[in-house]
Amino acid sequence: MRRVVTLATFATVAAAPWSAYVRELQARVAAGVQATRRCHKGVRSDPRTRCAPRLVEDALAPEDAVRLLEASHRLDWHRPNPRHRTEEAEASVLEDDGLALVKKAWERLADELRAHCDAGDDGGTGRDLVEVATLLKRYDSRAPGLLGAGLPQHTDHGRFSATVLLSRPDDFVGGGTRFVDHGNATMFPRQGGAVLHGALVRHGAEPVEGVRVVLALFYDEGYCTTSVEFILEALGALAALAVAASLAWFLLFVDTG
């Protein structure tokens, strides 16, 4: 009798942390599924993704724009589409001083997006706006290509977008961001100025003569980070299960003698 009681007590004590782990796992899965549905299925129906374009003249001070422009000259640029005279570079590979300027612009424009587009729904995650991608783009009329040094009308990933002009005004002629959904309005920020808008607002970079360099910032809501983390954790768990199943099959059915 004493042994039975001891075993029962041991089983109860051992099961307690397991039960807590299962409850925590269930809560994380539920939150991840909800965030994934909200993030990926709600983009088209979210009116904020069509937030009207706005000109922001002080995303960076002109001297900061010059510093970031000079830092960009040290990057490795690539052409995502050989037909366009447009090159890209990841902002994440900038040195510390360049990254600090990117962060400054990111935060300044995030404040503008909160005020102008009602951005910043964290979905209970404690995280506000998050980065989708941050790129440097260079439009160079001297580069080879069949099309001009610009981009045709398009939409972006995420929910919100912004571009900061880094080039000096005398570096190029033309340019600007044109919005076909808003009466073909074209916005021309000064050096360090920016244009922001909802990601599903169609827009394009007008061709330039010369070289025009911009910092392109793409934002989404905080709960989309929860969605990405959930998907990665789920893929990791599936990979671990596959490895465990393969090992079990090997041990049970493969004759190693």
C-alpha positions in Angstrom: 0.0 0.0 0.0 2.8 2.4 0.9 4.5 1.7 -2.4 1.3 2.4 -4.3 0.9 5.7 -2.5 4.6 6.6 -3.1 4.2 5.9 -6.8 1.0 7.9 -7.0 2.7 10.8 -5.3 5.7 10.6 -7.6 3.4 10.5 -10.6 1.5 13.6 -9.4 4.7 15.6 -8.7 6.2 14.6 -12.1 3.1 15.4 -14.0 2.7 18.9 -12.5 5.5 20.6 -14.6 4.5 18.6 -17.7 0.9 19.9 -17.3 2.1 23.4 -16.9 4.3 23.0 -20.0 1.3 21.6 -22.0 -0.9 24.6 -21.0 1.9 27.1 -21.9 2.4 25.3 -25.3 -1.4 25.4 -26.0 -1.5 29.1 -25.2 1.5 29.8 -27.5 0.0 27.8 -30.3 -3.3 29.6 -30.0 -1.6 33.0 -30.0 0.6 32.0 -32.9 -2.4 30.8 -35.0 -4.4 33.9 -34.2 -1.5 36.2 -35.1 -0.8 34.3 -38.3 -4.4 34.6 -39.4 -4.6 38.2 -38.5 -1.3 39.1 -40.1 -1.6 37.3 -43.4 -5.3 37.3 -44.1 -6.1 40.8 -42.9 -3.7 42.8 -45.1 -6.1 43.3 -48.0 -9.1 44.1 -45.8 -7.1 46.5 -43.6 -7.9 50.1 -44.7 -4.7 51.4 -43.3 -2.7 49.6 -46.0 -4.3 52.2 -48.4 -3.3 55.2 -46.2 -2.9 58.3 -48.4 0.7 59.4 -49.2 2.2 62.2 -47.1 5.3 64.3 -47.4 7.6 64.5 -44.3 10.3 67.0 -44.8 12.5 66.2 -41.7 12.9 62.4 -41.6 16.7 63.2 -41.5 18.6 66.4 -41.3 20.3 67.1 -44.6 23.8 66.6 -43.1 22.6 63.2 -41.8 21.3 62.3 -45.2 24.8 63.1 -46.6 26.5 60.9 -44.1 24.2 58.0 -44.9 24.7 58.6 -48.6 28.5 58.5 -48.2 28.2 55.3 -46.1 26.1 53.7 -48.9 29.1 54.1 -51.3 30.9 51.3 -49.4 28.1 48.7 -49.9 27.9 45.9 -52.4 25.0 46.8 -54.7 23.0 44.3 -56.8 20.4 44.6 -59.5 17.2 42.7 -58.7 15.9 43.1 -62.3 18.5 43.5 -65.1 16.0 45.4 -67.2 15.8 48.3 -64.7 18.6 50.7 -64.0 18.0 50.2 -60.3 20.3 48.7 -57.7 19.6 47.6 -54.1 21.7 47.0 -51.0 20.7 45.7 -47.5 20.8 48.5 -44.9 21.6 45.9 -42.3 25.2 45.6 -43.5 26.0 49.3 -42.9 28.6 50.1 -40.3 27.5 51.3 -36.8 27.2 55.0 -37.7 25.1 54.2 -40.8 22.8 51.9 -38.8 22.3 54.6 -36.2 21.1 57.0 -38.9 18.8 54.3 -40.3 17.3 53.7 -36.8 16.8 57.5 -36.4 14.9 57.7 -39.7 12.9 54.5 -38.9 11.7 55.8 -35.6 10.9 59.3 -36.9 8.8 57.9 -39.7 7.2 55.3 -37.4 5.9 58.2 -35.3 4.5 59.8 -38.5 2.8 56.5 -39.5 1.2 56.2 -36.1 -0.2 59.7 -36.4 -1.2 59.7 -40.1 -2.1 56.1 -40.8 -3.2 55.0 -37.3 -0.4 52.4 -37.4 1.0 50.6 -34.3 -1.5 47.8 -33.3 0.6 45.4 -31.3 -2.1 42.8 -30.9 -1.3 42.3 -27.2 2.4 41.4 -28.0 3.9 44.5 -26.4 5.6 45.2 -29.8 4.5 48.1 -31.9 5.6 48.5 -35.5 8.2 46.1 -36.7 10.6 46.0 -39.7 9.7 44.0 -42.8 12.7 45.2 -44.7 15.1 48.2 -44.9 16.9 48.7 -48.2 19.0 51.3 -50.0 17.9 51.9 -53.6 20.0 53.6 -56.3 18.5 54.8 -59.5 21.4 55.4 -62.0 20.7 56.6 -65.6 24.3 55.6 -66.5 23.7 52.0 -65.6 23.0 49.5 -68.4 19.4 48.5 -68.9 16.4 48.5 -71.3 14.3 50.7 -69.1 14.8 54.0 -67.4 16.3 54.6 -63.9 13.1 54.3 -62.0 10.4 51.7 -61.0 6.9 51.1 -62.5 3.8 51.3 -60.4 3.7 48.6 -57.8 2.6 47.8 -54.2 4.8 46.7 -51.3 4.9 44.0 -48.7 3.8 44.7 -45.2 1.3 47.4 -44.3 3.2 50.7 -44.5 6.1 52.1 -46.6 8.4 55.1 -46.6 11.3 56.4 -48.7 13.9 58.9 -47.6 15.8 60.9 -50.2 19.6 60.8 -49.5 20.9 62.3 -52.7 21.8 66.0 -53.1 19.3 68.0 -55.2 21.9 68.6 -57.9 22.8 64.9 -58.3 19.8 64.2 -60.6 17.0 65.6 -62.6 13.4 64.1 -62.5 12.6 61.4 -60.0 10.0 61.7 -57.3 7.4 59.2 -56.2 4.2 59.1 -58.4 0.9 57.8 -57.0 -1.5 56.6 -59.8 -4.3 56.0 -57.3 -4.1 59.6 -56.1 -4.5 61.6 -59.3 -1.0 60.8 -60.5 0.3 63.1 -57.8 4.1 63.1 -57.7 6.0 64.0 -54.5 9.5 65.5 -54.4 11.0 65.5 -50.9 14.1 67.5 -50.3 17.3 65.9 -49.1 16.5 64.1 -45.9 12.8 64.4 -46.5 10.5 61.4 -47.0 7.3 60.1 -48.5 5.2 57.6 -46.5 2.0 55.8 -47.5 0.1 52.5 -47.1 1.8 49.6 -48.7 -1.1 48.8 -51.0 -1.2 52.2 -52.5 0.2 51.9 -56.0 3.3 54.0 -56.5 6.4 54.2 -58.7 9.7 55.9 -58.8 9.8 58.3 -61.8 12.9 58.0 -64.0 15.9 60.2 -63.4 18.8 61.6 -65.2 21.8 61.2 -62.9 21.9 59.2 -59.7 19.1 59.2 -57.1 19.6 57.2 -53.8 16.9 56.6 -51.3 16.4 54.7 -48.1 13.3 52.5 -48.4 11.6 51.4 -45.1 8.9 48.8 -44.9 6.8 48.3 -41.8 4.2 45.9 -40.4 2.3 45.4 -37.1 3.9 43.8 -34.1 1.7 40.8 -34.1 3.2 39.8 -37.5 6.5 39.1 -35.7 4.6 36.7 -33.4 3.3 35.0 -36.5 6.9 34.6 -37.9 8.2 33.3 -34.7 5.3 30.8 -34.5 5.9 29.6 -38.0 9.6 29.1 -37.4 9.0 27.3 -34.1 6.5 25.1 -35.8 8.9 24.2 -38.6 11.6 23.5 -36.1 9.3 21.2 -34.2 8.3 19.4 -37.4 12.0 19.0 -38.3 12.7 17.5 -34.8 9.8 15.1 -35.1 11.1 14.0 -38.5 14.6 13.4 -37.1 13.2 11.5 -34.1 10.9 9.3 -36.3 13.8 8.6 -38.7 16.0 7.6 -35.8 13.3 5.4 -34.3 12.8 3.7 -37.6 16.5 3.1 -38.0 16.8 1.6 -34.5 13.7 -0.7 -34.9 14.0 -1.9 -38.4 17.5 -1.5 -39.7 19.7 -4.5 -39.1 23.1 -3.2 -38.2 24.5 -6.6 -37.5 
